[in-house]
Amino acid sequence: MVLKNFRTFFLNATCWHSCNFNAVFEVGHYVYYRDMRGDIQDISTDGARTAFSTNLREPGTSHPWSFLYPAIRDNKNDTTYLRQIKDYDNLEDMIKSTDFWTHGTREPYHDDVVSGTGMIILGSGDTPPTPDDYCLDSWIPTTELSVQSFDCFCFTGTKQLNERIGAFQATFKNMTNENKTVKEIGLMRDAYDNKKSSTYGSIRTKVLFIRNVLDNPIIIKPGELYTFTLTLN
């Protein structure tokens, strides 16, 4: 399910790209979202205007902060915006993190600026999703189900463009000695936390845009890999 947070971000980003600065500030000042901590954030002061492009299918690098990084990549440096979350054993450390895996693999990358694509996260909760959701029902730590590889796709065919926007994909490995059951999947993005710091960008948060509860839970055995795909229609 696409959450209200997703619509809020794009409403503000669209205004930023189509209005002058003063106009977008006056409008954006009253646009808020709820981050994964449950805190209400003012989108007009967290850098989202410049770090969240509305051009979802940009095929080049002229919009490097595009939410959907294109499948067409000219060189390795172009893929630093392709992100996934590193290995964390508690939710707060994950939410405030500024270090990611990048280049579609477990290559460490530190970023002091909010940017990058959406990131798949997994959970074990089965509470039905609602538009007001701001976090997973029960996040599975990435020390338990660890990201091994990932990618992001833009659909370019005429027919596909009419049906789908793009997709995210991530392969997770069960690092524990017991079966792990995945019941929910989410798509989140890095963001600035303007409630916890007066210094721009000094503290980070994460925002959940999509939350789906799986019709058929996925059981991943110890040492096994499983690839999840989340398509934006």
N, C-alpha and C positions, 0 to 999 in steps of 0.2 A: 504494500500500500504506500502510495506517495503521501508524505506527511505535510502538515501545514508549514513546517520549516522550509521545505523545498520551495513551496510557492512564495513564501516570504522573501527568500533570497533572490529569486528570479524577478519578483515584482520590483525590488529595490534596484537590482542590476539593470533591468530594462529601463527604469527611469533614469539611471545614471548615464546610460548610453544614448538616451533620446532627449534629455533635458540639459539645461545649463547647470553649473555647479550649485548655484544658490537655490535653484528650484529643487534639485534632487536632495539637497540637505534639508530643506523645509519639509519635503515629503518623507524622506528616509528617516528623519528624526523621530517619527511616530510609528516606525515599522520595527517590530520586535520579534525575536524568536526565542525558543527555550533550548539551551545547550544540554549536553548529556549529563551535566551535573544537576540539571533542573533549574538553573539560574536563567532569569530573563535577561537577554542581551539586547542592546540598542544597535541595530545593524548599521546605522549611519556613522558610528564611531569606531567600528572594529575593522575597517579596511576592506570590507566585503565589496565595496563599489569597484575597487580596482583589482581585487583578487578573485573575482567571480565573473567570468565572461558569459554573456548570454548566447554566444555563438557556439552551440554545442557540437557542430560538425566541422569546425574550422580545420581544413586539410593541411595547413602549413603551421608555421610557428609564430605567425604574427600576433596570435593571441595565446601566449604561453601559459596563461592561467585558466585555460578552458577546462570546464568541469569534465568533459570527455576528451581526454588527450587522443589525437587521431591515430589510426592504425598505420598511417604513412609516416615513417620516421627516416630521416636522411642520415643521421649519425647517432652515435651513442649519447652525445651530450644533449640531444633533443629529448631524451627519455628521462631526464632527472625529474620531470613533472609527473611521471608515472610512479605512484606511491603505494605502499602498503605499510601496515603498522608492524613495528618490531615486536620482540618477545617480552611481554609484560605479564606479571602474575597478579596484579590488582588493577582495578578499574581507574583509580585516580592517577596512577602513574601513566597509564595509557592515554587518558584524556589530556594531561598536561604535556605530553611528549612533544619534542621538537626534532626527534631523530626517527628516520624511516628507512625501510628497505626501498631501493629504487632500481631502475633499469630492468624491471621485470624479474629480478632475482634478489638474493639475499646480499645485496651490496649496500653497506651502510651509507647514510646521507644525512647530514645535519642542515637544517634550514631555519634561519631566523625570521624569515618572511613567510606569511601564509600563502601557499600556492599548492598546485598539484591537483590530481584527479580525485575522484571519489574512491573510498577504500571499503572493501567488503569486511564485515565482522560477523561472527557467528554467536549463537546463543542456544540455551537449552530450555527456554521458556515456551509455553504454548498458549499464553493469554492472547485472545484474538486482537489483532491490531486495530487501532483507531487513528484518525487524523491528528489527534493531539499527542500521540506518543512522542517522546523525546529521547528514549533510550531503549535498549533491548530489555526484555523481561528478565533475562539472566545471561549476561555476557560470559562466554567461555574464554578464559585467559589464553593469550597466544603463547604462553609457555607450555600449555597443554595441547592445543591445536595450533601449530606454528605454520605461518605462511612460508611456502617454499618457492613458489613462482606465481606470477600474476600478469594480467594484461588488460587493455582497455580498447574497445573497438568502436569505430564509427561506420555506420552503414552508408554506402555511397550509391547503390543502385537506385533508379527512380522508383521502382515498386517498393523497395525496402524503405526508402525515405518516407513513404506514405504510411508505412506500418510501424516502423521502429526508429528510435533515435540512435541507440547504440547499446553497448553491453560491457559489463565488467566481469572479469574471470579471475579466480584465485584458487590455487591448489594448496591444501592444508595437510599437514602430517600429524598424526597422533603421536605425541612425544611421551605419553604416559604408559603405564602397565595395565590399563583397563580400557574397556570400550568407552567411547565418547559418543553421546547421542546429540545430534544437531537437530533442533526443532524450529529454529528461527534464523533468518538471515537479514542483515541490515546493510545499508550503504551510508557511510558517514564522510564528513569532510573536516579538515583542519580549519580552525578559526581563531581569532583573537578574543581574549577574555578581557573586556574593558571594565568589568565590575571588580576585579581583584587587583588591578594595578593602574596607577596613574601614568605610567610610562607606556607609550604606544607599543603594543606588540610584545611586551616583556613577559607576559603570561599567556599561555595558550589554552584553548578548550577544543572540544569536538562537537560537531552538530550532526544529528541523525536526520537523513532525508527520506529514507525508505526503510520500512520494516515489513517483512513477510513471514508468516508462519507457514511452514511446509505442510502440505497435505500428507506426505509420507516422510516421517523423520528418517534421517540418515545416521546409520551406525558406522563409526569408523573404528576399526580394531587397532590395537597397539602396533605402531610402526607402519600402518597403512596410510596411503595418500588418497585424498578425494578432492575432485575439482568442482567448485561451485560457480555457476554462471547466473548473473542477474542482468536481465534485459530491460531497458527502458522503452516502453511502447508509446 
